[in-house]
């Protein structure tokens, strides 16, 4: 569908990744035909001046995905994902913003600026290119051995016994390392790759004392190999499993300058799209679990790379979903991994549910024994993380005395306090009261008392290996508005629907005619917006005089939804005056507590000017006795 540019990462001259002139971005955006590009992924049908199709980012039967050529924007009224042509390709192809510019510029004939690299940058890029080239060659070697070579028969037999067909072998780029000390070394040497380079990239080991000339040997021998692919579908490492009783049973690529296991998830090269479509991620433990689940149609399955889940992996998941279902092995090690992983995910702001498999130790075994229909039932019976933690606690040591029950409430209280929904929180409190035979009031008082004592920011310990559904949303629903900045999310203050719609209408009027800006600033100032996304879009208009070609993902979606919503803005002046009056009226009724909440939200977003303006307003109101 798209050909990745071969010259994009040229070592001598390349694009300056930290700066791209706005005029170049605008030229690329204006030349790119959003309907033409999206049509390569979605079957679009014209409906009036817009185009309609099934959303490529979530499963739906009735089209709610809209593309507007006039505004060069897309928006899905089902999952609230939207943006411009750059946003679409960043989601669909997993490209960075720069990669979108590069590919679109090549397609539409736009010349891009080049910058001479510093010696340090040039060397780093040379090493990165060589790393990718070496791993690509190694993956080709292992893969072809598995598929075509007589030596690969043992590997083919292993995967056949595990129910892995040739199509799956190709899509996951599985391979086989022969029972030889120099198989890869010999193959690579014939292609200009020296043993020292293989050792530096984790594919070979040096005999004896390093630097003493003892020679090299292959790291992976007599193992089936799982290629570890990043989100760009590039090979960055390998995981190997022995075919006999030798140790270690599993062997992974070591950490290198360009490969960190804690930053990646197995199966993410294909799983990111499945996660968006289903609305949640299935997080499992093993490579074969991911392969079996994706082969069975669960394209949202991913796994950590042989280590305990890390905060970086949780942040990676948070980019694609707000819900994760843990599906770890049913043994004691799997239970402990689920408990630790749940803590990491909840700290990242992700809702965690846990699925329990009965009669099988892992998802791969369960699917083979019971099939997809039984697995679907498992997914419908998931339990929340708090309930899972409770059941695991009472399974080990059922509380008998009042003191033991009180200790269990105290143990689970921090997890309940992390629940943002008042209804969900009360549900857990009722659950504890019923399970432990305590009154709801007693449980609530105990937890409330602990809430007053807890620190504002709880540090989260990372665990080492040694320590070890997408639903249709109302497009006007603002209860969960979140604008992400530097991987941190902050919720907006409560905004009543009337005020929200007034802000939305005012912003739309401003977008349609920027000449309204001086009047709005004169009447309302610059920091009156209660919805952070509205403030962010307004800031762009105020500073740049136009809409941004690139901003945070959720701000782009918010903007697209605003532009594509059908609003009657024919009587512009009257609407503008009504919106201004409405906002002034709501400001007069706003409590100091509301202003303080907005000030905190602006501080968290980094908008110190806006926060200071609100602080000044709070001071003036306090002086007036309001």
For each residue, the residues with C-beta under 8 A, 3 or more apart:
1: 40 41
2: 93 103
3:
4: 8 103
5: 8 102 103 106
6:
7: 10
8: 4 5 14 15 99 102
9: 14 125 128 129
10: 7 13 14
11: 14 117 122 125 126 129
12: 117 122
13: 10 114 115 116 117
14: 8 9 10 11 17 114 115 117 125
15: 8 20 98 101 102 112 113 114 115
16: 19 20 113 114 115
17: 14 98
18:
19: 16
20: 15 16 24 25 98 101 112 113
21: 24 25 113
22: 25 26 549
23: 26 27
24: 20 21 27 28 101 105 110 112 113
25: 20 21 22 28 29 101 549 550
26: 22 23 29 30 549
27: 23 24 30 31 110
28: 24 25 31 32 101 104 105 108 110
29: 25 26 32 72 84 85 86 549
30: 26 27 72
31: 27 28 104 108 109 110
32: 28 29 37 72 85 104 107 108
33: 36 37 69
34: 37 38 67 69 72 73 74 84 85 88
35: 38 39 44 51 67 69
36: 33 39 40
37: 32 33 34 40 41 85 88 89
38: 34 35 41 42 44 51 53 67 74 85 88
39: 35 36 42 43 44
40: 1 36 37
41: 1 37 38 56 92
42: 38 39 53 54 55 56 65
43: 39 53 54
44: 35 38 39 51 52 53 67
45: 51 52 53 63
46: 50 51 52
47: 50 51 52
48:
49: 68 69 70
50: 46 47 66 67 68 69 564
51: 35 38 44 45 46 47 66 67 68 69
52: 44 45 46 47 63 65 66 67
53: 38 42 43 44 45 63 65 67
54: 42 43 60 61 63 65
55: 42 58 60 63 64 65 76 78 79 81
56: 41 42 65 92 273 277
57: 76 79 81 91 276 277
58: 55 76 78 79 81 276 277 278 279 470
59: 277 278 470
60: 54 55 63 64 65 78 472
61: 54
62:
63: 45 52 53 54 55 60
64: 55 60 76 77 78 472
65: 42 52 53 54 55 56 60 74 75 76 78
66: 50 51 52 74 75 76 77 564
67: 34 35 38 44 50 51 52 53 73 74
68: 49 50 51 71 72 73 74 75 563 564
69: 33 34 35 49 50 51 72
70: 49
71: 68 563 564
72: 29 30 32 34 68 69 84 85
73: 34 67 68 82 83 84 559 560 563 564
74: 34 38 65 66 67 68 82 83 84 87 88 560
75: 65 66 68 80 81 82 83 557 560 561 563 564
76: 55 57 58 64 65 66 79 80 81 82
77: 64 66 80 475 561
78: 55 58 60 64 65 470 472 473
79: 55 57 58 76 279 470 472 473
80: 75 76 77 473 475 557 561
81: 55 57 58 75 76 91 276 557
82: 73 74 75 76 87 556 557 558 559 560 561 564
83: 73 74 75 86 87 88 91 553 556 557 559 560
84: 29 34 72 73 74 87 88 549 556 560
85: 29 32 34 37 38 72 88 89 100 104
86: 29 83 89 90 97 100 101 104 549 550
87: 74 82 83 84 90 91 553 556 557 560
88: 34 37 38 74 83 84 85 91 92
89: 37 85 86 92 93 95 100 103 104
90: 86 87 93 94 95 96 97 100 553
91: 57 81 83 87 88 94 276 553
92: 41 56 88 89 273
93: 2 89 90 99 100
94: 90 91 231 232 272
95: 89 90 99 100 103 232
96: 90 99 100
97: 86 90 100 101 550
98: 15 17 20 101 102
99: 8 93 95 96 102 103
100: 85 86 89 90 93 95 96 97 103 104
101: 15 20 24 25 28 86 97 98 104 105 112
102: 5 8 15 98 99 105 106 112
103: 2 4 5 89 95 99 100 106 107
104: 28 31 32 85 86 89 100 101 107 108 110
105: 24 28 101 102 108 109 110 111 112
106: 5 102 103 109
107: 32 103 104
108: 28 31 32 104 105
109: 31 105 106
110: 24 27 28 31 104 105
111: 105
112: 15 20 24 101 102 105
113: 15 16 20 21 24
114: 13 14 15 16
115: 13 14 15 16
116: 13
117: 11 12 13 14 121 122 125
118: 121 122
119: 122 123
120: 123 124
121: 117 118 124 125
122: 11 12 117 118 119 125 126
123: 119 120 126 127
124: 120 121 127 128
125: 9 11 14 117 121 122 128 129
126: 11 122 123 129 130
127: 123 124 130 131 257 258
128: 9 124 125 131 132 258
129: 9 11 125 126 132 133
130: 126 127 133 134 197 201
131: 127 128 134 135 201 256 257 258 259
132: 128 129 135 136 234 235 236
133: 129 130 136 137
134: 130 131 137 138 188 193 197 198 201 203
135: 131 132 138 139 201 203 234 235 236 237
136: 132 133 139 140 234 235
137: 133 134 140 141 187 188 191 193
138: 134 135 141 142 184 188 203 235 238
139: 135 136 142 143 173 175 227 235 238
140: 136 137 143 144
141: 137 138 144 145 175 183 184 187 188
142: 138 139 145 146 175 176 177 184 220 225 227 238
143: 139 140 146 147 169 173 174 175 227
144: 140 141 147 148 149
145: 141 142 148 149 151 152 155 175 176 177 178 183
146: 142 143 149 152 155 156 159 169 174 175 176 224 225
147: 143 144 152 156 166 169 170
148: 144 145 152
149: 144 145 146 152 176 178
150: 153
151: 145 154 176 178
152: 145 146 147 148 149 155 156 176 178
153: 150 156 157
154: 151 157 158 176 222 243
155: 145 146 152 158 159 174 175 176 224 243
156: 146 147 152 153 159 160 176
157: 153 154 160 161
158: 154 155 161 162 224 243
159: 146 155 156 162 164 169 174 224
160: 156 157 163 164
161: 157 158
162: 158 159 288 292 364
163: 160 292 295 368
164: 159 160 168 169 174 291 295
165: 168 169 295
166: 147 169 170
167: 170 171
168: 164 165 171 172 174 291 295
169: 143 146 147 159 164 165 166 172 173 174
170: 147 166 167 173
171: 167 168 270
172: 168 169 226 227 229 291
173: 139 143 169 170 227 229 235
174: 143 146 155 159 164 168 169 224 225 226 227
175: 139 141 142 143 145 146 155 224 225 227 238
176: 142 145 146 149 151 152 154 155 156 223 224 225
177: 142 145 183 184 218 220 221 222 223 224 225 240
178: 145 149 151 152 183 221 222
179: 221 222
180: 183 218 221
181: 185 217 218 221
182: 185 186 217 218
183: 141 145 177 178 180 186 187 218 221
184: 138 141 142 177 187 188 198 203 204 218 220
185: 181 182 188 189 195 198 204 216 217 218
186: 182 183 189 190
187: 137 141 183 184 190 191
188: 134 137 138 141 184 185 191 193 197 198 203
189: 185 186 192 193 194 195
190: 186 187
191: 137 187 188
192: 189
193: 134 137 188 189 197 198
194: 189 197 198
195: 185 189 198 199 204 215 216
196: 199 200 216
197: 130 134 188 193 194 200 201
198: 134 184 185 188 193 194 195 201 203 204 216
199: 195 196 202 203 204 205 206 216
200: 196 197 256
201: 130 131 134 135 197 198 256
202: 199 219 237 253 254 256 259
203: 134 135 138 184 188 198 199 218 219 220 238 253
204: 184 185 195 198 199 216 217 218 219
205: 199 216 217 218 219
206: 199 210 211 214 215 216
207: 214 215 216 217
208: 212 214
209: 212 214
210: 206
211: 206
212: 208 209
213:
214: 206 207 208 209
215: 195 206 207
216: 185 195 196 198 199 204 205 206 207
217: 181 182 185 204 205 207
218: 177 180 181 182 183 184 185 203 204 205 221
219: 202 203 204 205 251 253
220: 142 177 184 203 223 225 238 240 251
221: 177 178 179 180 181 183 218
222: 154 177 178 179 242 243 244 246
223: 176 177 220 240 241 242 243 251
224: 146 155 158 159 174 175 176 177 240 241 243
225: 142 146 174 175 176 177 220 238 239 240
226: 172 174 238 239 240 241 266 287
227: 139 142 143 172 173 174 175 235 238
228: 235 236 237 238 239 253 264 266 305
229: 172 173 233 234 235 236 268 269
230: 233 234 236 264 268 269
231: 94 268 269 272
232: 94 95 269
233: 229 230 269
234: 132 135 136 229 230
235: 132 135 136 138 139 173 227 228 229 238
236: 132 135 228 229 230 258 259 264
237: 135 202 228 252 253 259 261 305
238: 138 139 142 175 203 220 225 226 227 228 235 252 253
239: 225 226 228 250 251 252 253 266 287 305 306
240: 177 220 223 224 225 226 250 251 252
241: 223 224 226 249 250 251 287
242: 222 223 245 246 247 248 249 250 251
243: 154 155 158 222 223 224
244: 222
245: 242
246: 222 242
247: 242
248: 242 251
249: 241 242
250: 239 240 241 242 306
251: 219 220 223 239 240 241 242 248
252: 237 238 239 240 261 305 306
253: 202 203 219 228 237 238 239 256 259
254: 202
255: 259 260 261
256: 131 200 201 202 253 259
257: 127 131
258: 127 128 131 236
259: 131 202 236 237 253 255 256
260: 255 263 264 312
261: 237 252 255 264 304 305 306 307
262: 305 307 310 312 313
263: 260 310 312 313 316
264: 228 230 236 260 261 268 305 313 316
265: 268 271 302 303 304 305 313 316 317
266: 226 228 239 287 290 302 303 304 305
267: 270 271 290 291 294 301 302 303
268: 229 230 231 264 265 271 272 302 316
269: 229 230 231 232 233 272
270: 171 267 273 274 294 299
271: 265 267 268 274 275 281 290 294 299 300 301 302
272: 94 231 268 269 275 276 320
273: 56 92 270 276 277 299
274: 270 271 277 278 294 298 299 300 301
275: 271 272 278 279 280 281 300 302 317 320 321
276: 57 58 81 91 272 273 279 320 321
277: 56 57 58 59 273 274 299 300 470
278: 58 59 274 275 298 299 300 469 470
279: 58 79 275 276 321 323 469 470 471
280: 275 300 321 323 324 325 469 470
281: 271 275 300 301 302 317 320 321 323 324 325
282: 293 298 300 301 302 324 325 327
283: 301 302 303 304 309 317 324 325 326 327 328 341 345
284: 289 290 293 301 302 303 327 328 362 363
285: 289 303 304 328 329 334 337 362
286: 289 290 303 329 362 364
287: 226 239 241 266 290 291 303
288: 162 291 292 362 364
289: 284 285 286 292 293 301 303 327 362 363 364
290: 266 267 271 284 286 287 293 294 301 302 303
291: 164 168 172 267 287 288 294 295 364
292: 162 163 288 289 295 296 363 364 367 368
293: 282 284 289 290 296 298 301 363 364 367
294: 267 270 271 274 290 291 297 298 299 301
295: 163 164 165 168 291 292
296: 292 293 367 372 375
297: 294 372
298: 274 278 282 293 294 301 375
299: 270 271 273 274 277 278 294
300: 271 274 275 277 278 280 281 282
301: 267 271 274 281 282 283 284 289 290 293 294 298 327 363
302: 265 266 267 268 271 275 281 282 283 284 290 317
303: 265 266 267 283 284 285 286 287 289 290
304: 261 265 266 283 285 307 308 309 310 313 341
305: 228 237 239 252 261 262 264 265 266
306: 239 250 252 261 465
307: 261 262 304 310 464 465
308: 304 337 340 341 462 463 464 465 467 468
309: 283 304 313 314 337 340 341 344 345
310: 262 263 304 307 313 314 344 462
311: 314 315 344 347 348 460 462
312: 260 262 263 315 316
313: 262 263 264 265 304 309 310 316 317 344
314: 309 310 311 317 318 344 345 347 348 350
315: 311 312 318 319 348 487
316: 263 264 265 268 312 313 319 320
317: 265 275 281 283 302 313 314 320 321 324 345 348 350
318: 314 315 321 322 348 349 350 487 489
319: 315 316 553
320: 272 275 276 281 316 317
321: 275 276 279 280 281 317 318 324 350
322: 318 349 350 351
323: 279 280 281 350 351 352 353
324: 280 281 282 283 317 321 345 350 351 352 353
325: 280 281 282 283 353 354 355 379 382
326: 283 338 341 342 345 352 353 354 355 385
327: 282 283 284 289 301 354 355 357 363
328: 283 284 285 334 335 337 338 341
329: 285 286 333 334 337 361 362
330: 334 335 356 357 358 360 361 362
331: 334 335 361
332: 335 336
333: 329 336 337 468
334: 285 328 329 330 331 337 338 361 362
335: 328 330 331 332 338 339 392
336: 332 333 339 340 468
337: 285 308 309 328 329 333 334 340 341 468
338: 326 328 334 335 341 342 354 388
339: 335 336 342 343 388 389 392
340: 308 309 336 337 343 344 463 468
341: 283 304 308 309 326 328 337 338 344 345
342: 326 338 339 345 346 352 354 385 388 389
343: 339 340 346 347 460
344: 309 310 311 313 314 340 341 347 348 460 462 463
345: 283 309 314 317 324 326 341 342 348 350 352
346: 342 343 349 350 352 385 415 418
347: 311 314 343 344 460
348: 311 314 315 317 318 344 345
349: 318 322 346 489
350: 314 317 318 321 322 323 324 345 346
351: 322 323 324
352: 323 324 326 342 345 346 384 385
353: 323 324 325 326 382 383 384 385
354: 325 326 327 338 342 382 383 384 385 388
355: 325 326 327 378 379 381 382
356: 330 378 381 383
357: 327 330 360 361 362 363 366 378
358: 330
359: 366 369 370
360: 330 357 363 365 366 369 370
361: 329 330 331 334 357 365
362: 284 285 286 288 289 329 330 334 357 365 366
363: 284 289 292 293 301 327 357 360 366 367 375
364: 162 286 288 289 291 292 293 367 368
365: 360 361 362 368 369
366: 357 359 360 362 363 369 370 374 375 378
367: 292 293 296 363 364 370 371 372 375
368: 163 292 364 365
369: 359 360 365 366
370: 359 360 366 367 373 374 375
371: 367 374 375
372: 296 297 367 375 376
373: 370 376 377
374: 366 370 371 377 378
375: 296 298 363 366 367 370 371 372 378 379
376: 372 373 379 380
377: 373 374 380 381
378: 355 356 357 366 374 375 381 382
379: 325 355 375 376 382
380: 376 377
381: 355 356 377 378
382: 325 353 354 355 378 379
383: 353 354 356 387 388 391
384: 352 353 354 387 388 428
385: 326 342 346 352 353 354 388 389 415
386: 389 390 412 415 416 419 428 431
387: 383 384 390 391 428 431
388: 338 339 342 354 383 384 385 391 392
389: 339 342 385 386 392 393 412 415
390: 386 387 393 394 408 412 431 432 435
391: 383 387 388 394 395
392: 335 339 388 389 395 396
393: 389 390 396 397 408 411 412
394: 390 391 397 398 399 408 435
395: 391 392 398
396: 392 393
397: 393 394 404
398: 394 395
399: 394 404 405 407 408 436
400: 404
401: 404 405
402: 405 406
403: 406 407
404: 397 399 400 401 407 408
405: 399 401 402 408 409 436 437 438
406: 402 403 409 410 446
407: 399 403 404 410 411
408: 390 393 394 399 404 405 411 412 432 436
409: 405 406 412 413 432 436 438 443 446 447
410: 406 407 413 446 450
411: 393 407 408
412: 386 389 390 393 408 409 415 416 428 432
413: 409 410 416 417 446 447 450 451
414: 417 418 450 454 458
415: 346 385 386 389 412 418 419
416: 386 412 413 419 425 428 429 447
417: 413 414 425 447 450 451 454
418: 346 414 415
419: 386 415 416 424 425 428
420: 424 491
421: 424 425
422: 425 426
423: 426 427
424: 419 420 421 427 428
425: 416 417 419 421 422 428 429
426: 422 423 429 430 444
427: 423 424 430 431
428: 384 386 387 412 416 419 424 425 431 432
429: 416 425 426 432 433 440 443 444 447
430: 426 427 433 434 440
431: 386 387 390 427 428 434 435
432: 390 408 409 412 428 429 435 436 438 443
433: 429 430 436 437 438 439 440 442 443
434: 430 431 437
435: 390 394 431 432
436: 399 405 408 409 432 433 443
437: 405 433 434
438: 405 409 432 433 442 443
439: 433 442 443
440: 429 430 433 443 444
441: 444 445
442: 433 438 439 445 446
443: 409 429 432 433 436 438 439 440 446 447
444: 426 429 440 441 447 448
445: 441 442 448 449
446: 406 409 410 413 442 443 449 450
447: 409 413 416 417 429 443 444 450 451
448: 444 445 451 452
449: 445 446 452 453
450: 410 413 414 417 446 447 453 454
451: 413 417 447 448 454
452: 448 449
453: 449 450
454: 414 417 450 451 458
455: 458
456:
457:
458: 414 454 455
459:
460: 311 343 344 347
461:
462: 308 310 311 344
463: 308 340 344 467 468
464: 307 308 467 468
465: 306 307 308 468
466:
467: 308 463 464
468: 308 333 336 337 340 463 464 465
469: 278 279 280
470: 58 59 78 79 277 278 279 280
471: 279
472: 60 64 78 79
473: 78 79 80 477
474: 477
475: 77 80 561 565
476: 497 500 501
477: 473 474 480
478: 481 492 495 497 500 531
479:
480: 477 491
481: 478 491 492 531 532 533 558
482: 489 490 491 492 554
483: 489 490 492 532 533 536 552 554 555 558 605
484: 487 488 489 552 553 554
485: 488 552 605 606
486:
487: 315 318 484
488: 484 485 604
489: 318 349 482 483 484
490: 482 483 532 601 604 605
491: 420 480 481 482 601
492: 478 481 482 483 495 530 531 532 533 601
493: 530 594 597 598 601
494: 594 597
495: 478 492 499 500 503 530 531
496: 499 500
497: 476 478 500 501
498: 501 502 582 586
499: 495 496 502 503 530 582 583 586
500: 476 478 495 496 497 503 504 530 531
501: 476 497 498 504 505
502: 498 499 505 506 579 582 583 586
503: 495 499 500 506 507 529 530 531 534 579 583
504: 500 501 507 508 534 562 565
505: 501 502 508 509 567 569 575 579
506: 502 503 509 510 520 576 579 580 583
507: 503 504 510 511 534 537 538 562
508: 504 505 511 512 562 563 565 567 569
509: 505 506 512 513 516 569 572 575 576 579
510: 506 507 513 514 516 517 520 538 541
511: 507 508 514 537 541 547 562 563
512: 508 509 569 572
513: 509 510 516 572
514: 510 511 517 541 545 546
515: 518
516: 509 510 513 519 520 576
517: 510 514 520 521 541 542
518: 515 521 522
519: 516 522 523 576 580
520: 506 510 516 517 523 524 576 580
521: 517 518 524 525 526 542
522: 518 519
523: 519 520 580 584
524: 520 521 528 580 583 584
525: 521 528 613
526: 521 538 539 542 610 613
527: 535 602 607 609 610 613 614
528: 524 525 583 587
529: 503 532 534 535 538
530: 492 493 495 499 500 503 534 598
531: 478 481 492 495 500 503 534 535
532: 481 483 490 492 529 535 536 601 602 605
533: 481 483 492 536 537 554 555 558 559
534: 503 504 507 529 530 531 537 538
535: 527 529 531 532 538 539 602 605 607 610
536: 483 532 533 539 540 551 552 555 605
537: 507 511 533 534 540 541 547 555 558 559 562
538: 507 510 526 529 534 535 541 542
539: 526 535 536 542 543 607
540: 536 537 543 544 546 547 548 551
541: 510 511 514 517 537 538 544 545 546 547
542: 517 521 526 538 539
543: 539 540
544: 540 541 548
545: 514 541
546: 514 540 541
547: 511 537 540 541 559
548: 540 544 551
549: 22 25 26 29 84 86
550: 25 86 97 556
551: 536 540 548 555 556 559
552: 483 484 485 536 555 556
553: 83 87 90 91 319 484 556 557
554: 482 483 484 533 557 558
555: 483 533 536 537 551 552 558 559
556: 82 83 84 87 550 551 552 553 559 560
557: 75 80 81 82 83 87 553 554 560 561
558: 82 481 483 533 537 554 555 561 562
559: 73 82 83 533 537 547 551 555 556 562 563
560: 73 74 75 82 83 84 87 556 557 563 564
561: 75 77 80 82 475 557 558 564 565
562: 504 507 508 511 537 558 559 565
563: 68 71 73 75 508 511 559 560
564: 50 66 68 71 73 75 82 560 561
565: 475 504 508 561 562
566:
567: 505 508
568: 571
569: 505 508 509 512 572 575
570:
571: 568 574 575
572: 509 512 513 569 575 576
573: 576 577
574: 571 577 578
575: 505 509 569 571 572 578 579
576: 506 509 516 519 520 572 573 579 580
577: 573 574 580 581
578: 574 575 581 582
579: 502 503 505 506 509 575 576 582 583
580: 506 519 520 523 524 576 577 583 584
581: 577 578 584 585
582: 498 499 502 578 579 585 586
583: 499 502 503 506 524 528 579 580 586 587
584: 523 524 580 581 587 588
585: 581 582 588 589
586: 498 499 502 582 583 589 590
587: 528 583 584 590
588: 584 585
589: 585 586
590: 586 587 594 595
591: 594 595
592: 595 596 618 621 622 626
593: 596 597
594: 493 494 590 591 597 598
595: 590 591 592 598 599 614 617 618 621
596: 592 593 599 600 618
597: 493 494 593 594 600 601
598: 493 530 594 595 601 602 614
599: 595 596 602 603 611 614 615 618
600: 596 597 603 604 611
601: 490 491 492 493 532 597 598 604 605
602: 527 532 535 598 599 605 607 608 610 611 614
603: 599 600 606 607 608 611
604: 488 490 600 601
605: 483 485 490 532 535 536 601 602
606: 485 603
607: 527 535 539 602 603 610 611
608: 602 603 611 612
609: 527 612 613
610: 526 527 535 602 607 613 614
611: 599 600 602 603 607 608 614 615
612: 608 609 615 616
613: 525 526 527 609 610 616 617
614: 527 595 598 599 602 610 611 617 618
615: 599 611 612 618 619
616: 612 613 619 620
617: 595 613 614 620 621
618: 592 595 596 599 614 615 621 622
619: 615 616 622 623
620: 616 617 623 624
621: 592 595 617 618 624 626
622: 592 618 619 625 626
623: 619 620
624: 620 621
625: 622
626: 592 621 622
